[in-house]
Amino acid sequence: MIHQLKNILLGANAAAVIRGLRFGPGDFYRCCRLNLAASHPREDRLLAALPQINSTDITAGREFPIRLVIDQYLDGTLPSYQAFILVSLLAMEQPREALEIGTFMGHTSKLMAENLEHSIIHTVDLPLDYSLNEEGSTDVSKDDFHLIRNRQVGREFRNTPLASRIVQHYADTMTWDFTGVGNPTFFFIDGSHTYEACLNDSEKCHALCGGKGTFLWHDCDSHHPGVLRALGKWRALGRNVVRIRGTPFGYWKGE
């Protein structure tokens, strides 16, 4: 509680107040926290501690077909240049099962299914009746409450032929038993970006695949210090997490 009060006292400004009035206390607190983080060099050090590689270093000059439709950007979805990286890695790896954390409208779930024609895509989002009363400062594992409030989970693939290969799960991953999703070997982690949630999701996915999977984290940047801290923790454990240059992606492949 003292830590959260410090974030509010030192990070509050007019922009945070306006966002709080528009989207509620959860977004006000998150804005305060990000304001404070932006004024502190610690996040820059965390970002610099992650080595960078080019996406071509991963694909190693291999060629494979991908499918990508350029849509208008919607807050909470992947910009097209980032979607290109994701589908390129999927096309290269060709996992039989993949797990996405953070369904939102389902744009990325649909994209994954389109590029893995014979695979099962598991995707998880918070229960539809998730209480936004939890957005107060006592819940340190959640963020982006305006996205939670406005989501239409799975809208983009629902009632399409792709839906037969997309398994929608509803759960809070902080308490969810991940073993119910089968045997995915590709993980796209884009749920809550707090340290607690990102580390929780990452460790549970690691346990699910026995450390033998491909991991892609979204929002690996200075605006999301929780993600940086979680990936720094992984590097401290001997897992060589890197950033994909020119993107907000963290990447790791376990053998």
Phi, psi and omega in degrees: 000321179296318179299318181292322177296322177297318179300321181289313183295321184266343184252353182290137172209184184298321181296320179295319180295316180297317179295323178296321179293327182278318191241356176107172185296330180297315178289329175299313180295316180298319179296319177299316181297318180291324177299316180293319180296321182294336181269003185241133183289353184300320181295324177296322178292320178298319180293316181294336181287347178265114179300153180251145172225160175277152178298329179291339175293331181278313183283343173053040176075005180287151179244136179204147182286144174228161176238124182211116175263129181278108180256165174294136183292137176235133180308127181101354178251172180276130169300156188300321182293331176282322177299325178299318179296314181301309184290332176296316179293320178297315181297326179287316186281325182048055178292148177286331176221143178227153179234125175251129175255112184108081183287312186056234183280346178097009180301312184288323177302314179298316180298319179296317180294323179296330183261358174232081192292341183238021185244163175258131177253117171266136177220140185232139174220167180300151176306148182297335180263020178304131185277121177288356173295342180281359184281000179294174186291352179282343180257099186272000184264357184239153173208186179053050183292335177292329176287320177300318184293325188259003185291151170232084194303124176075013183305321189286334181248349181298138180064029173241163177302332181294336184299338180290342180247005179247118181260112181272125176247146176239117182191157168271113187296344178295333182238359186283142173273105186292344185293351179280003184255014177085225187229060179292148176237003175231131185231123173250110188256109184212046177266227175294141185258015175286160179302313184300314183288316182296317179293318178301309182297318182295314182294321179292324176292320179299316179294325183297321182259005181064028179077009182244071182208171177255129184242133174229121179254135175268159177062040173274080183208175185291346177279351182229072184300333179298319178295316180298318179296318180296318180288328173297322177298318178297318179296324178295336178274004178091011179263119190279068177291138179229168171258144174272116188305136178081007181222166173265035182258135165262148186219140174205140176232121177267143182254000000 
